[in-house]
Amino acid sequence: TEGVRTYYCSICGSTTTESIPKLEADFNVAYDAYERGDYSTAVSIYSVLAEQGDQAAQNNLALCYEYGRGVSQNYYTAVYWYQKSAAQGDVDAMTNIALYHYLGQGTRQDYAEAVRWWEKSASLGDGKACFNLGICYRDGTGVWKDLDEAEKWLLKAKELGHPKAAHTLEQMKRLHS
């Protein structure tokens, strides 16, 4: 929390942290609004917080743009906010940016860039990223085909509880043995 407080003070120009509880309260109001389906209220609050540099608000605002909740669906804007959040270390945002690069939605299709983002989020323990890296190495998408590397990432995804990892590993072993 102290890091968030220090970061917030640096972006708002304040020398105190008196407004931090307000920032956290606003985020909770936005989150509650989103959960009850009041997307326009959520977007209004997330937008202000995201502009102030709030990582979680940036990620949640990206989700709103991704699914068109409270705003018109816009993959380019979703990618913009995911990138802002990922730059602050948000693992889910990193994984989402990778998928956008992989699919070519909201940005140009770039498998190698997708792999780079998945490597970042996988190194932070994201099971989806590990699984996707395993598939990329298995198929040679964005990287040189490398079945040993594929197995490594799929095993890691399995350890992290990814629901498809064990089956994919079994299939890969059957096909390549």
Sequence and secondary structure as in RCSB ss.txt:
>XXXX:A:sequence
TEGVRTYYCSICGSTTTESIPKLEADFNVAYDAYERGDYSTAVSIYSVLAEQGDQAAQNNLALCYEYGRGVSQNY
YTAVYWYQKSAAQGDVDAMTNIALYHYLGQGTRQDYAEAVRWWEKSASLGDGKACFNLGICYRDGTGVWKDLDEA
EKWLLKAKELGHPKAAHTLEQMKRLHS
>XXXX:A:secstr
 HHHHHHHHHHHT SS TTHHHHHHHHHHHHHHHHTT HHHHHHHHHHHHHTT HHHHHHHHHHHHHTSSS   H
HHHHHHHHHHHHTT HHHHHHHHHHHHHTSSS   HHHHHHHHHHHHHTT HHHHHHHHHHHHHTSSS   HHHH
HHHHHHHHHTT TTHHHHHHHHHHHT 
